[in-house]
Amino acid sequence: MTMHKNLIAGEWVGSEAIKNINPSNTNDVVGEYARASADDAKAAIAAAKAAFPAWSRSGILERHAILKKTADEILARKDELGTLLAREEGKTLPEAIGETIRAAQIFEFFAGETLRLAGEVLPSVRPNIGVEITREPVGVVGIITPWNFPIAIPAWKIAPALAFGNTVVFKPAELVPGCAWAIVDILHRAGLPKGVLNLVMGKGSVVGQAMLESPDVAAITFTGSTGTGKRVAAASIEHNRKFQLEMGGKNPFVVLDDADLTVAVEAAANSGFFSTGQRCTASSRLIVTEGIHDKFVTALTEKLKGLVVDDALKAGTHIGPVVDAGQLKQDTDYIEIGRKEGAKLAFGGDLVKRDNPGFFLQPTLFTEATNAMRISREEIFGPVVSVIRVKDYEEALATANDTPFGLSSGIATTSLKHATHFKRNAEAGMVMVNLPTAGVDFHVPFGGRKGSSYGPREQGKYANEFYTTVKTAYTLA
């Protein structure tokens, strides 16, 4: 089996390899991928630093052409890359292809942004002096991405970094090196100069730590766990570097008495269980008012009974496997915690046997939960959802906001009054009305509040706030 190597200073390098295992079929080895050392990470940072002066002053049409070519190839290979994503991460094939298309759209959007980076010309308060305000790249950007969106999240970090003239050192999650390698290979062949984009696959404790310790990394953008995010922040403050954190969520989805039951059930099922619940925007807290509670629980339970848990590549599969054995143990541990806390297991909670050995878990629904329980406060990151009964809208809103997180929040209602009030008063970076809490567009800002996010928003034109720095220049006429 050919080993997929790291890319450092324009060369594919690496000797030690790890196997990439399919969570739908643990007998299936997706590929072998190099494991970088701390010295490899340091070499990648040095290469990015050396490439920065020329790339930061490169023509915008050169950057546009490379990003557009990348977008075109990803889109042309969407079925192939989607299959790779499904094999290594466990998303169902339709979801995986959809994520791949989104990655192509992101690269195409930022190809356009290379041509739209604007500044300002203002008069000074002093006579005969002009003022120019421009945006410039920050330098070497360290990119650390999670396993749950192995092509979309790298795309929405790498594309703006390159579009605005930064150089990149990219460390993907060790569980999903395949999509990372593919996207770097495409960008490399699209014409990026040596050292502009460097790929170092491997352990966070080794590769990520080397990035955190380097004074030559000017900015780090991180998506992952809250604990690791705090370590990224502490190390970045020591070096006075920019940092951007996207971390956890415990997202609420409120269902009011006046909700359309079908709309509410579809949105809740999508929010909590699709992508195996492994989305930071997933809703694992369903906050339901008394008048609709029993009907909603009955309808959602019937919906869950019809969902097929199986191999991600099989036609008709609704929910694929959990990503690996460690995540499966975390999910089942929380199911046991929920039982001990006194929540009622209304559906699921069992492992599922299929033709192939894999990490399959039934979608799991708890009722009679309270917002004080651990299953209602801590991010589980699996297909485990709790229903919390409340009296009315006011209690629902207070419960929704009673969380240390603030990424996404949703409501099902036919009341314009309540929808409008919820949009204004939900303590989250993103609010959904009669829609799943998961599922966002590529051209608008993404991010949260409180313990979910830190720093400027990702995606859309707002990305320039992180990947550029502002310069003010004065000229005497």
C-alpha positions as CSV (number, residue, x, y, z in Angstrom):
1,M,0.0,0.0,0.0
2,T,1.4,3.4,-1.0
3,M,2.2,5.7,1.9
4,H,0.7,9.3,1.6
5,K,3.5,11.6,2.8
6,N,3.6,15.0,4.4
7,L,4.2,18.1,2.2
8,I,7.0,20.3,3.5
9,A,8.7,23.0,1.4
10,G,7.1,21.6,-1.7
11,E,8.4,18.1,-1.2
12,W,6.6,14.9,-0.1
13,V,8.4,13.5,2.8
14,G,7.9,10.9,5.6
15,S,8.8,7.4,6.7
16,E,6.7,6.4,9.7
17,A,3.1,5.6,8.7
18,I,-0.2,4.9,10.4
19,K,-3.2,3.1,9.0
20,N,-6.5,5.0,8.3
21,I,-9.3,2.7,9.3
22,N,-12.9,2.7,8.1
23,P,-15.3,3.0,11.1
24,S,-18.1,1.3,9.1
25,N,-15.8,-1.7,8.5
26,T,-12.7,-2.0,10.6
27,N,-11.2,-4.6,8.2
28,D,-11.0,-1.9,5.6
29,V,-7.8,0.1,5.5
30,V,-8.5,3.4,3.7
31,G,-4.7,4.1,3.3
32,E,-1.4,4.6,5.1
33,Y,-0.5,8.1,6.0
34,A,2.8,9.6,7.3
35,R,3.1,10.6,10.9
36,A,5.1,13.8,11.3
37,S,7.6,14.5,14.0
38,A,8.3,17.7,15.9
39,D,11.2,18.3,13.7
40,D,9.0,17.9,10.6
41,A,6.6,20.5,12.1
42,K,9.6,22.9,12.7
43,A,10.8,22.4,9.1
44,A,7.3,23.1,7.9
45,I,7.1,26.3,9.9
46,A,10.5,27.4,8.6
47,A,9.4,26.7,5.0
48,A,6.2,28.7,5.5
49,K,8.2,31.6,7.0
50,A,10.6,31.6,4.0
51,A,7.8,31.6,1.5
52,F,5.8,34.4,3.1
53,P,7.5,37.5,1.7
54,A,7.0,36.5,-2.0
55,W,3.5,35.0,-1.5
56,S,2.2,37.9,0.5
57,R,3.2,40.2,-2.4
58,S,2.0,37.9,-5.1
59,G,-0.6,39.1,-7.6
60,I,-4.2,38.6,-6.8
61,L,-4.9,37.0,-10.2
62,E,-2.3,34.3,-9.3
63,R,-4.1,33.5,-6.1
64,H,-7.5,33.6,-7.7
65,A,-6.4,31.2,-10.4
66,I,-5.0,28.6,-7.9
67,L,-8.1,28.7,-5.7
68,K,-10.5,28.5,-8.6
69,K,-8.6,25.6,-10.1
70,T,-8.7,23.9,-6.7
71,A,-12.5,24.4,-6.5
72,D,-13.0,23.1,-10.0
73,E,-11.1,19.9,-9.3
74,I,-12.8,19.2,-6.0
75,L,-16.2,19.6,-7.6
76,A,-15.2,17.4,-10.6
77,R,-14.1,14.7,-8.1
78,K,-17.0,15.0,-5.7
79,D,-18.1,11.4,-5.9
80,E,-14.5,10.1,-5.4
81,L,-13.7,12.5,-2.6
82,G,-17.1,12.0,-1.0
83,T,-16.5,8.2,-0.9
84,L,-13.1,8.8,0.7
85,L,-14.8,11.0,3.3
86,A,-17.5,8.4,4.0
87,R,-14.9,5.7,4.4
88,E,-12.6,7.4,6.8
89,E,-15.1,9.5,8.9
90,G,-18.3,7.5,8.7
91,K,-20.7,10.1,7.3
92,T,-23.3,8.7,5.0
93,L,-22.3,8.9,1.3
94,P,-24.9,11.7,0.5
95,E,-23.7,13.8,3.4
96,A,-20.1,13.2,2.5
97,I,-20.7,14.2,-1.1
98,G,-22.6,17.3,0.1
99,E,-19.6,18.3,2.3
100,T,-17.2,17.8,-0.6
101,I,-19.4,20.1,-2.8
102,R,-19.4,22.7,0.1
103,A,-15.6,22.6,0.1
104,A,-15.5,23.4,-3.6
105,Q,-17.9,26.3,-3.0
106,I,-15.7,27.6,-0.3
107,F,-12.6,27.7,-2.5
108,E,-14.6,29.3,-5.3
109,F,-15.9,32.0,-2.9
110,F,-12.4,32.9,-1.6
111,A,-11.1,32.9,-5.1
112,G,-13.5,35.8,-5.6
113,E,-12.4,37.4,-2.3
114,T,-8.9,37.7,-3.6
115,L,-10.3,40.3,-6.0
116,R,-12.5,42.1,-3.4
117,L,-10.1,42.9,-0.5
118,A,-10.9,46.5,-0.1
119,G,-9.5,49.4,2.0
120,E,-10.4,53.0,2.7
121,V,-9.1,56.4,1.7
122,L,-10.0,59.1,4.3
123,P,-9.1,62.7,4.8
124,S,-7.0,63.6,7.8
125,V,-8.2,66.1,10.4
126,R,-4.9,67.9,9.5
127,P,-4.7,69.8,6.2
128,N,-2.9,68.4,3.2
129,I,-2.6,64.9,4.6
130,G,-4.2,61.8,3.2
131,V,-5.0,58.6,5.1
132,E,-5.0,55.1,3.6
133,I,-6.4,52.1,5.5
134,T,-5.4,48.7,4.1
135,R,-5.4,45.0,5.0
136,E,-2.3,42.9,4.9
137,P,-1.6,39.2,5.6
138,V,-0.6,38.3,9.1
139,G,2.2,35.8,8.2
140,V,2.5,32.1,8.9
141,V,-0.9,30.7,9.9
142,G,-1.1,27.4,11.8
143,I,-4.3,25.5,11.0
144,I,-5.5,22.7,13.4
145,T,-8.7,20.9,12.3
146,P,-11.0,18.2,13.8
147,W,-12.2,14.9,12.4
148,N,-15.9,15.5,12.1
149,F,-15.8,17.7,8.9
150,P,-12.5,16.5,7.3
151,I,-12.8,18.4,4.1
152,A,-15.1,21.4,4.8
153,I,-13.4,22.8,7.9
154,P,-9.9,22.6,6.3
155,A,-11.3,24.3,3.3
156,W,-12.8,27.2,5.2
157,K,-9.5,27.8,7.0
158,I,-7.0,27.2,4.2
159,A,-8.9,29.1,1.5
160,P,-9.0,32.5,3.2
161,A,-5.5,32.1,4.6
162,L,-4.1,31.7,1.1
163,A,-6.5,34.1,-0.5
164,F,-5.3,37.0,1.7
165,G,-1.6,36.2,1.2
166,N,-0.7,34.1,4.2
167,T,1.4,30.9,4.2
168,V,0.1,27.8,6.0
169,V,1.2,24.9,8.2
170,F,-1.8,22.5,8.3
171,K,-2.3,19.8,10.9
172,P,-5.5,17.7,10.4
173,A,-7.0,15.4,12.9
174,E,-5.1,12.1,13.0
175,L,-8.3,10.1,12.5
176,V,-9.0,11.6,9.1
177,P,-5.8,12.2,7.1
178,G,-7.2,11.1,3.8
179,C,-9.3,14.1,2.9
180,A,-6.6,16.5,4.2
181,W,-4.0,14.9,2.0
182,A,-6.3,15.0,-1.0
183,I,-7.0,18.7,-0.6
184,V,-3.4,19.6,-0.1
185,D,-2.4,17.5,-3.1
186,I,-4.9,19.4,-5.3
187,L,-3.7,22.8,-4.1
188,H,-0.1,21.7,-4.6
189,R,-0.8,20.6,-8.2
190,A,-2.8,23.8,-8.8
191,G,0.4,25.8,-8.7
192,L,1.2,26.9,-5.2
193,P,4.8,27.9,-4.8
194,K,7.0,25.8,-2.5
195,G,6.5,26.4,1.2
196,V,3.2,28.3,0.9
197,L,1.2,25.3,2.1
198,N,2.7,22.6,4.3
199,L,0.9,19.5,5.5
200,V,2.1,17.8,8.7
201,M,-0.1,14.9,9.7
202,G,0.4,13.4,13.2
203,K,-0.3,13.6,16.9
204,G,-1.6,16.9,18.3
205,S,0.8,16.4,21.3
206,V,3.7,16.3,18.9
207,V,2.9,18.3,15.8
208,G,0.4,20.7,17.3
209,Q,2.6,21.3,20.3
210,A,5.5,22.3,18.0
211,M,3.2,24.8,16.3
212,L,2.1,26.2,19.6
213,E,5.7,26.6,20.8
214,S,7.0,28.3,17.7
215,P,7.4,32.1,17.8
216,D,7.3,32.1,13.9
217,V,3.6,31.1,13.8
218,A,1.8,34.5,13.6
219,A,-1.7,33.1,14.0
220,I,-3.4,29.8,14.8
221,T,-6.9,28.9,13.9
222,F,-8.3,25.9,15.8
223,T,-11.4,23.8,15.8
224,G,-11.8,21.1,18.4
225,S,-12.3,20.4,22.1
226,T,-12.7,23.0,24.7
227,G,-9.8,21.7,26.7
228,T,-7.4,21.8,23.8
229,G,-8.7,25.2,22.8
230,K,-7.7,26.6,26.2
231,R,-4.2,25.3,25.7
232,V,-4.0,26.9,22.3
233,A,-5.1,30.2,23.8
234,A,-2.6,30.1,26.7
235,A,0.3,29.3,24.3
236,S,-0.8,31.9,21.8
237,I,-0.9,34.7,24.5
238,E,2.6,33.8,25.5
239,H,3.8,34.5,21.9
240,N,1.4,37.5,21.4
241,R,-0.1,35.8,18.3
242,K,-3.6,36.0,16.9
243,F,-5.7,33.0,17.7
244,Q,-9.2,31.8,16.7
245,L,-11.1,29.1,18.5
246,E,-14.1,27.1,17.6
247,M,-14.9,24.6,20.4
248,G,-17.9,22.8,21.8
249,G,-21.6,23.3,21.9
250,K,-24.6,22.1,23.9
251,N,-27.1,23.5,21.5
252,P,-30.8,23.9,22.4
253,F,-33.8,23.3,20.1
254,V,-37.0,24.7,21.5
255,V,-40.4,23.3,20.5
256,L,-43.4,25.5,21.5
257,D,-47.0,24.4,21.7
258,D,-47.9,26.2,18.5
259,A,-45.2,24.5,16.4
260,D,-45.9,22.5,13.3
261,L,-45.3,19.0,14.7
262,T,-43.9,17.6,11.4
263,V,-41.5,20.5,11.0
264,A,-40.4,20.3,14.6
265,V,-39.8,16.5,14.5
266,E,-37.9,16.7,11.2
267,A,-35.7,19.5,12.5
268,A,-35.0,17.8,15.8
269,A,-34.1,14.5,14.2
270,N,-31.8,16.2,11.8
271,S,-30.2,18.4,14.5
272,G,-29.6,15.6,17.0
273,F,-28.9,12.5,15.0
274,F,-27.7,13.1,11.4
275,S,-24.0,12.9,10.9
276,T,-24.3,10.5,13.9
277,G,-24.7,13.6,16.1
278,Q,-21.0,14.4,15.6
279,R,-21.5,18.1,14.8
280,C,-20.6,21.0,17.0
281,T,-23.9,22.5,15.9
282,A,-25.9,19.4,16.7
283,S,-28.8,19.9,19.1
284,S,-28.6,17.4,22.0
285,R,-31.1,19.4,24.2
286,L,-34.7,19.4,23.0
287,I,-36.6,21.9,25.2
288,V,-40.4,21.2,24.8
289,T,-43.4,23.0,26.3
290,E,-46.0,21.0,28.1
291,G,-48.9,21.3,25.6
292,I,-47.0,19.6,22.8
293,H,-44.5,17.5,24.8
294,D,-46.1,14.1,24.7
295,K,-47.2,14.3,21.0
296,F,-43.7,15.5,20.1
297,V,-41.9,12.7,22.0
298,T,-44.3,10.1,20.4
299,A,-43.7,11.4,16.9
300,L,-39.9,11.7,17.3
301,T,-39.7,8.2,18.7
302,E,-41.6,6.9,15.6
303,K,-39.2,8.9,13.4
304,L,-36.2,7.3,15.1
305,K,-37.6,3.8,14.7
306,G,-37.4,4.3,10.9
307,L,-33.8,5.5,10.8
308,V,-31.4,3.0,9.4
309,V,-28.0,2.6,11.1
310,D,-25.5,0.9,8.8
311,D,-22.4,1.2,6.7
312,A,-22.0,4.8,5.5
313,L,-21.5,3.7,1.9
314,K,-24.8,1.6,1.8
315,A,-27.7,3.1,0.0
316,G,-30.6,3.8,2.4
317,T,-28.4,4.4,5.4
318,H,-29.5,7.4,7.5
319,I,-26.9,7.2,10.3
320,G,-23.4,5.9,9.9
321,P,-21.0,4.7,12.6
322,V,-19.5,6.6,15.4
323,V,-16.0,7.7,14.3
324,D,-13.9,5.3,16.4
325,A,-13.8,3.1,19.5
326,G,-12.9,5.9,21.8
327,Q,-15.8,8.0,20.8
328,L,-18.2,5.1,21.0
329,K,-17.1,4.5,24.6
330,Q,-17.7,8.1,25.4
331,D,-21.2,7.9,24.0
332,T,-22.1,4.7,25.9
333,D,-20.6,6.1,29.1
334,Y,-22.9,9.1,28.8
335,I,-25.9,6.9,28.2
336,E,-25.1,5.1,31.4
337,I,-24.6,8.5,33.2
338,G,-28.1,9.6,31.9
339,R,-29.7,6.4,33.3
340,K,-28.0,6.9,36.7
341,E,-29.1,10.6,36.8
342,G,-32.7,9.6,36.5
343,A,-33.5,10.4,32.9
344,K,-35.8,7.9,31.1
345,L,-34.3,6.1,28.2
346,A,-37.2,6.4,25.7
347,F,-35.5,4.9,22.7
348,G,-32.2,3.3,21.6
349,G,-29.0,3.2,23.6
350,D,-27.7,-0.1,22.3
351,L,-24.9,-1.1,20.1
352,V,-25.9,-2.3,16.6
353,K,-24.4,-5.4,14.9
354,R,-24.1,-5.2,11.1
355,D,-22.5,-7.3,8.3
356,N,-19.1,-5.6,8.9
357,P,-17.4,-4.9,12.2
358,G,-17.9,-1.2,12.9
359,F,-18.8,1.3,15.6
360,F,-22.6,1.4,15.3
361,L,-24.9,2.9,17.9
362,Q,-28.6,3.3,18.0
363,P,-29.9,6.8,18.0
364,T,-30.6,7.4,21.7
365,L,-33.4,9.6,23.2
366,F,-33.8,10.5,26.9
367,T,-37.0,12.0,28.3
368,E,-37.7,13.4,31.8
369,A,-34.3,15.1,31.7
370,T,-33.5,18.3,33.6
371,N,-31.1,21.0,32.5
372,A,-28.9,20.3,35.6
373,M,-28.0,16.8,34.5
374,R,-24.6,16.1,33.0
375,I,-26.2,14.8,29.8
376,S,-27.8,18.2,29.4
377,R,-24.7,20.3,30.2
378,E,-21.7,18.4,28.7
379,E,-21.0,17.9,25.0
380,I,-21.4,14.2,24.3
381,F,-20.7,14.4,20.5
382,G,-22.8,11.4,19.5
383,P,-26.4,10.4,18.6
384,V,-27.6,11.0,22.2
385,V,-30.4,13.6,22.8
386,S,-32.3,14.7,25.9
387,V,-35.8,16.1,26.1
388,I,-36.5,18.7,28.8
389,R,-40.1,19.6,29.6
390,V,-40.8,23.2,30.4
391,K,-44.0,25.2,31.2
392,D,-43.9,28.0,28.6
393,Y,-41.9,30.1,26.2
394,E,-40.3,32.2,29.0
395,E,-39.0,29.0,30.7
396,A,-37.9,27.6,27.4
397,L,-35.8,30.6,26.6
398,A,-34.2,30.7,30.1
399,T,-33.4,27.0,29.8
400,A,-32.0,27.4,26.3
401,N,-29.6,30.1,27.5
402,D,-28.6,28.2,30.7
403,T,-25.4,26.7,29.3
404,P,-21.8,27.5,29.2
405,F,-21.9,27.2,25.4
406,G,-23.4,29.5,22.8
407,L,-22.8,28.2,19.3
408,S,-26.2,27.5,17.7
409,S,-29.8,27.7,19.0
410,G,-33.1,26.8,17.4
411,I,-36.8,27.1,17.8
412,A,-39.9,25.5,16.2
413,T,-42.9,27.9,16.3
414,T,-45.6,29.4,14.1
415,S,-45.6,32.5,16.2
416,L,-43.9,35.5,14.6
417,K,-43.8,37.2,18.1
418,H,-41.9,34.3,19.7
419,A,-39.7,33.7,16.7
420,T,-38.6,37.4,16.6
421,H,-38.1,37.5,20.4
422,F,-36.0,34.3,20.3
423,K,-33.8,35.5,17.5
424,R,-33.0,38.6,19.5
425,N,-32.6,37.0,22.9
426,A,-31.1,33.5,22.2
427,E,-27.5,33.7,23.6
428,A,-25.9,32.0,20.5
429,G,-23.8,33.0,17.5
430,M,-26.3,31.4,15.2
431,V,-30.1,31.1,15.5
432,M,-32.4,28.9,13.5
433,V,-36.2,29.2,13.2
434,N,-38.1,26.1,12.1
435,L,-34.8,24.7,10.8
436,P,-32.2,22.3,12.2
437,T,-29.5,23.8,14.4
438,A,-26.9,22.2,12.2
439,G,-26.5,23.3,8.6
440,V,-25.0,26.7,7.6
441,D,-24.1,28.4,4.4
442,F,-20.5,28.9,3.1
443,H,-20.8,32.6,2.4
444,V,-22.0,33.9,5.8
445,P,-20.2,34.1,9.2
446,F,-19.9,31.0,11.4
447,G,-19.2,31.1,15.1
448,G,-20.6,31.3,18.6
449,R,-20.5,33.0,22.0
450,K,-19.4,32.1,25.5
451,G,-17.5,28.8,25.7
452,S,-18.1,27.9,22.1
453,S,-15.9,30.4,20.3
454,Y,-13.2,33.0,20.6
455,G,-12.0,35.5,18.1
456,P,-13.3,36.7,14.8
457,R,-16.0,34.7,12.9
458,E,-15.1,32.2,10.2
459,Q,-16.3,32.0,6.6
460,G,-17.7,34.7,4.3
461,K,-16.2,38.2,4.0
462,Y,-15.8,38.2,7.8
463,A,-12.9,35.8,7.5
464,N,-10.6,38.7,6.6
465,E,-10.8,40.0,10.2
466,F,-8.7,37.0,11.3
467,Y,-6.5,36.4,8.3
468,T,-5.4,40.0,7.8
469,T,-4.1,42.9,9.9
470,V,-5.0,46.5,9.4
471,K,-2.5,49.1,8.4
472,T,-3.1,52.9,8.5
473,A,-0.7,55.0,6.4
474,Y,-0.4,58.9,6.3
475,T,0.9,60.9,3.4
476,L,1.7,64.5,3.2
477,A,0.4,65.9,-0.1
